[in-house]
Structure formats: C-alpha cells, structure tokens
Amino acid sequence: MNEPVPERNQSASLRRALAVLEHVRDHAGAGQGLSLTRLAEALGLSKSTVLRLTLPLIEARLLDRDRKTGAYRLGHGTLHLGQAYLATLDLRTVAAEESHRLMSEVRETVHLVVYDPPDVVYIDKVENATNVRMASRVGSRAPVYRTAVGKAILAWQPDEDVEKVVAAGMPSMTRYTITDAERLRAELGRIRQRGYAVDDRENEPEVRCVAAPIFNHADAATSAISVSGLTSRITAARVRDLGPLVAETALRISRKLGSTR
C-alpha cells in the first residue's frame, strides 16, 4: 500500500505548478509558446520535474502542449476560469473597499458611476457624515459633458461617441459649463494626459469634483470614481493633490476588474 504524500510536499508541488502556469502566462509569445528547456531554465527546475508538474495542468486544460514542437501555452481552461471569475464581479462590490478608503483619506463624498451614453448613472455614494450632504443620489443620471465622472469616461471613448454628445447639445447648467465642442475636445485631451478629470462648478455652482476612469477586463473605460465637495473645501490648489489619489484608486479598482493597464 502506497504511503500518503506528506501535506507539506503537496503544498510545495502546488506552488511550483502555479509558478509554471504563471510563467507561461507571462512569457509565452502569441502563437509560439515556451519550450520545455526554456521553461525549466527560467524556473530553475529539471526537465523531468517540469514534465511532472505540467501533466495535471494539461489534463485540466490549463496548459496546452503543441504535439509537433512540444511548446507550452495556456489552455482554454484558463479562459473558462477567467469568464467564470468575470461573471461573479459586481462593480459596487469590487469598488466598495477602495471607495471607503478614499473617503476616509480625503474626508469628502465619493461617487461611483457607470457609462450609459449620453449620461452617467450614479450607482454608489460614500459620504463623510460631518460634511454638507451632496444633492446627488444613487440611481440619478447626469450628462457626461458637464460632470467630472462623465468627462473621465468620455476622454477614453471613440471619436464617434464624443460627436454624439456634441450633436445632442451641451446646454449650460452654470456659467462655468463647457458648451463649446472645441473646448470639450481640448479638455478631453488634457484628461487623457493627466489621468483625471475635473468638474470646476460646471454641474453645480458651488461644487468641485475630481474623477478618474475605471477600466474593465477589456481595458474599456465603462465607469468612473470621483471625489466631490464644496468649493470652500475642494479648492483649485487641492484639486492638484486629489487628482493623483483618485487616479490611483481607479487604477486599483480597474485591476481588480481584470484590466491590464
């Protein structure tokens, strides 16, 4: 009767098998794969060990080995795992921890929106109870051209989307609202360069917002996160400090959603 394999050895084998899988993921060129020799050398393992570790991965279709060249590449089982993971993702759930962390750090209201052209829809709001409450509410809509969250998303959309926004009209909400198509395009260019957008009293007279786009697993900007507050608290100078913080938060959420940015 065979002796059971010690648990410690099983854990070590699993870690090495996962290291093989990760190395193939990161280094197998499109359509080429990695040879047994390159894989063994890169991981500091013998060829026989690599063969032993890859066998169950191939059986589970997490790895595939070319019958002619012997090269390894990811198997279609990894696609099924990825699809199953993405199917379980809920933006509000994924972003919740980051939204609360951002609110605690800046002590201002944090909004989470999704893109539903020509508008954005507010799907979550985290407030600092000690501040004046923002008029926004979950489920409400706002045009993309006059909100920081909207411009943050629009900056990464194709030109056709921008033209549709312009064609739909950009009526003024305050005296600061951008209503000129060329000014909007220039603003979107600046947003792409710095990584965040600013609503400088464009939607509400005494409110400033700073927002950054959130990218999904296909690296498409489909949502955004923002910090909003009264102009007395979010001064023009403070905007420059908040911008990078909001952009970093958005990037962390994007990566949790599967973005490679």
WOZIKA-V581513 format. One record per residue. RES is the residue in three letters. SS is DSSP state (2 for helix, 1 for strand, 0 for the rest). OMEGA is omega in radians with two decimals (* if undefined). D_CENTER is the distance of its C-alpha to the mean C-alpha in whole Angstrom. Layout:
# WOZIKA-V581513
[[RES:SS:OMEGA:D_CENTER] [RES:SS:OMEGA:D_CENTER]]
This chain:
# WOZIKA-V581513
[[MET:0:-3.10:52] [ASN:0:3.08:49] [GLU:0:3.09:47] [PRO:0:3.13:44] [VAL:0:-3.14:41] [PRO:0:-3.09:40] [GLU:2:-3.12:37] [ARG:2:3.12:36] [ASN:2:3.11:37] [GLN:2:3.13:35] [SER:2:3.14:32] [ALA:2:3.12:32] [SER:2:3.13:32] [LEU:2:3.13:29] [ARG:2:3.14:27] [ARG:2:3.09:29] [ALA:2:3.10:28] [LEU:2:3.09:24] [ALA:2:3.07:25] [VAL:2:-3.11:26] [LEU:2:-3.13:24] [GLU:2:-3.14:21] [HIS:2:3.08:23] [VAL:2:3.11:24] [ARG:2:-3.01:20] [ASP:2:-2.98:19] [HIS:2:3.12:23] [ALA:0:3.14:24] [GLY:1:-3.12:24] [ALA:0:3.08:24] [GLY:0:-3.08:27] [GLN:0:-3.11:29] [GLY:1:3.14:28] [LEU:1:3.11:29] [SER:0:3.12:33] [LEU:2:-3.12:34] [THR:2:-3.13:36] [ARG:2:-3.12:33] [LEU:2:-3.14:31] [ALA:2:-3.13:34] [GLU:2:-3.09:34] [ALA:2:-3.09:30] [LEU:2:3.14:30] [GLY:0:-3.13:34] [LEU:0:3.05:35] [SER:0:3.13:38] [LYS:2:-3.13:38] [SER:2:3.11:40] [THR:2:3.11:37] [VAL:2:3.12:34] [LEU:2:3.14:36] [ARG:2:-3.11:36] [LEU:2:-3.07:33] [THR:2:-3.09:31] [LEU:2:3.12:34] [PRO:2:3.10:32] [LEU:2:3.09:29] [ILE:2:3.13:31] [GLU:2:3.12:32] [ALA:0:3.14:29] [ARG:0:3.04:28] [LEU:0:3.02:25] [LEU:1:3.06:27] [ASP:1:3.11:29] [ARG:1:-3.12:32] [ASP:0:-3.09:34] [ARG:0:-3.11:37] [LYS:0:-3.04:39] [THR:0:-3.09:37] [GLY:0:-3.10:36] [ALA:0:3.13:32] [TYR:1:3.00:29] [ARG:1:3.12:26] [LEU:1:3.10:23] [GLY:0:-3.07:25] [HIS:2:3.05:24] [GLY:2:3.11:24] [THR:2:3.10:20] [LEU:2:3.12:19] [HIS:2:3.10:20] [LEU:2:3.13:19] [GLY:2:3.13:15] [GLN:2:3.12:16] [ALA:2:3.11:18] [TYR:2:-3.11:15] [LEU:2:-3.13:12] [ALA:2:-3.11:15] [THR:0:-3.05:15] [LEU:0:3.01:12] [ASP:0:-3.03:12] [LEU:2:-3.12:10] [ARG:2:-3.13:13] [THR:2:-3.12:13] [VAL:2:-3.05:10] [ALA:2:-2.99:10] [ALA:2:-3.10:13] [GLU:2:-3.13:14] [GLU:2:3.14:12] [SER:2:3.14:13] [HIS:2:3.11:17] [ARG:2:3.13:16] [LEU:2:3.12:16] [MET:2:-3.13:18] [SER:2:-3.10:21] [GLU:2:-3.05:20] [VAL:2:3.13:21] [ARG:0:3.09:23] [GLU:0:-3.13:22] [THR:1:3.12:20] [VAL:1:3.10:17] [HIS:1:3.04:15] [LEU:1:-3.10:13] [VAL:1:2.99:13] [VAL:1:-3.09:12] [TYR:1:3.07:14] [ASP:1:-2.95:17] [PRO:0:0.15:19] [PRO:0:-3.08:21] [ASP:1:2.86:20] [VAL:1:3.11:17] [VAL:1:3.14:18] [TYR:1:-3.10:17] [ILE:1:3.08:16] [ASP:1:-3.09:16] [LYS:1:3.11:18] [VAL:1:-3.03:19] [GLU:0:2.96:22] [ASN:0:-3.01:24] [ALA:0:-3.08:28] [THR:0:-3.10:30] [ASN:0:3.01:29] [VAL:0:-3.08:30] [ARG:0:3.08:28] [MET:0:-3.11:26] [ALA:0:-3.11:27] [SER:0:3.08:24] [ARG:0:3.13:23] [VAL:0:-3.12:21] [GLY:0:3.13:22] [SER:0:-3.11:23] [ARG:1:3.06:22] [ALA:1:3.13:22] [PRO:1:-3.09:22] [VAL:2:-2.98:19] [TYR:2:-3.07:22] [ARG:2:3.09:23] [THR:0:3.11:20] [ALA:2:3.14:17] [VAL:2:-3.14:14] [GLY:2:-3.14:16] [LYS:2:3.11:16] [ALA:2:3.12:13] [ILE:2:-3.08:12] [LEU:2:-3.14:15] [ALA:0:-3.09:15] [TRP:0:3.11:13] [GLN:0:3.09:15] [PRO:0:-3.10:18] [ASP:2:-3.12:21] [GLU:2:3.14:23] [ASP:2:3.11:20] [VAL:2:-3.14:22] [GLU:2:3.11:25] [LYS:2:3.11:25] [VAL:2:3.13:24] [VAL:2:-3.10:27] [ALA:2:-3.14:29] [ALA:0:3.14:28] [GLY:0:-3.13:30] [MET:0:-3.13:28] [PRO:0:-3.11:31] [SER:0:3.04:31] [MET:0:3.04:30] [THR:0:3.13:31] [ARG:0:3.13:33] [TYR:0:-3.10:30] [THR:0:3.04:28] [ILE:0:-3.12:27] [THR:0:-3.11:30] [ASP:0:-3.07:30] [ALA:2:-3.12:28] [GLU:2:3.08:29] [ARG:2:3.11:27] [LEU:2:-3.14:24] [ARG:2:3.11:24] [ALA:2:3.11:24] [GLU:2:3.13:22] [LEU:2:3.08:19] [GLY:2:3.11:20] [ARG:2:3.13:20] [ILE:2:3.13:17] [ARG:2:-3.11:15] [GLN:2:-3.04:17] [ARG:2:3.07:17] [GLY:0:3.10:13] [TYR:0:-3.11:14] [ALA:1:3.13:16] [VAL:1:2.96:19] [ASP:1:-3.08:21] [ASP:1:3.14:25] [ARG:0:-3.08:27] [GLU:0:-3.11:26] [ASN:0:3.06:25] [GLU:0:-2.99:28] [PRO:0:-3.04:30] [GLU:0:-3.08:30] [VAL:1:2.99:26] [ARG:1:3.11:24] [CYS:1:3.05:20] [VAL:1:-3.03:17] [ALA:1:3.08:13] [ALA:1:-3.10:10] [PRO:1:3.02:8] [ILE:1:-3.09:4] [PHE:1:-3.14:4] [ASN:0:-3.08:5] [HIS:0:3.09:7] [ALA:0:-3.11:9] [ASP:0:3.05:7] [ALA:0:3.11:9] [ALA:1:-3.07:8] [THR:1:-3.13:9] [SER:1:-3.13:9] [ALA:1:3.09:9] [ILE:1:-3.08:11] [SER:1:2.97:14] [VAL:1:-3.11:17] [SER:1:3.10:20] [GLY:1:3.10:24] [LEU:1:-3.11:27] [THR:0:3.11:28] [SER:0:3.13:31] [ARG:0:3.10:28] [ILE:0:3.13:25] [THR:0:3.11:27] [ALA:2:3.13:27] [ALA:2:-3.11:27] [ARG:2:3.11:25] [VAL:2:-3.11:22] [ARG:2:3.08:22] [ASP:2:-3.09:21] [LEU:2:-3.07:18] [GLY:2:3.13:16] [PRO:2:3.13:15] [LEU:2:3.13:15] [VAL:2:-3.13:12] [ALA:2:3.12:10] [GLU:2:3.10:10] [THR:2:3.13:9] [ALA:2:3.14:6] [LEU:2:3.12:5] [ARG:2:3.10:6] [ILE:2:3.13:5] [SER:2:-3.12:1] [ARG:2:3.06:5] [LYS:2:3.12:6] [LEU:0:3.10:5] [GLY:0:3.12:7] [SER:0:3.11:5] [THR:0:-3.11:8] [ARG:0:*:8]]
